[in-house]
Structures are given as C-alpha cells and as structure tokens.
Amino acid sequence: MALPKFLQTCLWSYDISKMDPHDSSDKELIIQQVLNHGGSEALKWFFKTYKREDIVKVVKSPRRGMWLPRALNYWTKVLEVKVPKVIYEAALFSLHPRFDVMDKYFKYMEKHKKD
C-alpha cells in the first residue's frame, strides 16, 4: 500500500514511495511524524489507517530526540499515556546539547534494559 502524497509534508526527508505504512519500522516512523507534523488531512488518513494500540505504543516509547515538545505533551494527554519523566525529556527535540538529560536517560535505560 502506497502512502498518500500529502504525507510528504510530514516525512520530508524520506522517500515515501519506498515506505510501507504496515512495515513495523516504517509504521513507527510514520506514526511519530504524523503526530508531530500532521495537519487535518494527514490526521484523518492516520486515524483510518492505524489502530489506537499501535499509536499508543509509539507514544509510550518515544524515540530519543524526535518529538516536538508541544506534540508529545498533547498526544500523551489525549491518549492518556504515561511516559517516565526521563524518557519523556530525552524524547524532546532540541538543538542544544542536554548532557544531563542524556546521562539520566542512559542510566535509566541500563537499569531497565530487557535481557
């Protein structure tokens, strides 16, 4: 299934003709980017395409440095998702080095890693 062309605005640095909305790695990226950057057309398509549990899974485990603060705040509230503070802070995009946040993040991940 090809992605609609209007999603290029959410996935500007990707070749959407090579993406599959149901491939697990593409799906996670598409969900994240649409929640961060999607307008009404993208969100309508998005909620018809993905199940709530898929969306919640991505918001519960946000990728490090990939989320806009307002977007992550909004979607955690709307979806009623709890994200540990250290994971939440590390997920926020910033142009400034945040060594203290990353140090806490890596310590948290080491402590909670799955064997």
TAUR-V494869 format. One record per backbone hydrogen bond with DSSP energy under -1.0 kcal/mol. NH is the residue of the N-H (numbers start at 1). CO is the residue of the C=O. If there is no record, write none. Layout:
BEGIN
nh=NH co=CO
nh=NH co=CO
END
This chain:
BEGIN
nh=7 co=4
nh=8 co=5
nh=10 co=7
nh=11 co=7
nh=14 co=11
nh=16 co=14
nh=18 co=15
nh=19 co=16
nh=23 co=20
nh=27 co=23
nh=28 co=24
nh=29 co=25
nh=30 co=26
nh=31 co=27
nh=32 co=28
nh=33 co=29
nh=34 co=30
nh=35 co=31
nh=36 co=32
nh=37 co=33
nh=38 co=34
nh=43 co=39
nh=44 co=40
nh=45 co=41
nh=46 co=42
nh=47 co=43
nh=48 co=44
nh=49 co=45
nh=50 co=46
nh=55 co=51
nh=56 co=52
nh=57 co=53
nh=58 co=54
nh=59 co=55
nh=60 co=56
nh=61 co=57
nh=65 co=90
nh=66 co=63
nh=67 co=91
nh=72 co=68
nh=73 co=69
nh=74 co=70
nh=75 co=71
nh=76 co=72
nh=77 co=73
nh=78 co=74
nh=79 co=75
nh=81 co=76
nh=88 co=84
nh=89 co=85
nh=90 co=86
nh=91 co=87
nh=93 co=67
nh=102 co=98
nh=103 co=99
nh=104 co=100
nh=105 co=101
nh=106 co=102
nh=107 co=103
nh=108 co=104
nh=109 co=105
nh=110 co=106
nh=111 co=107
nh=112 co=108
END
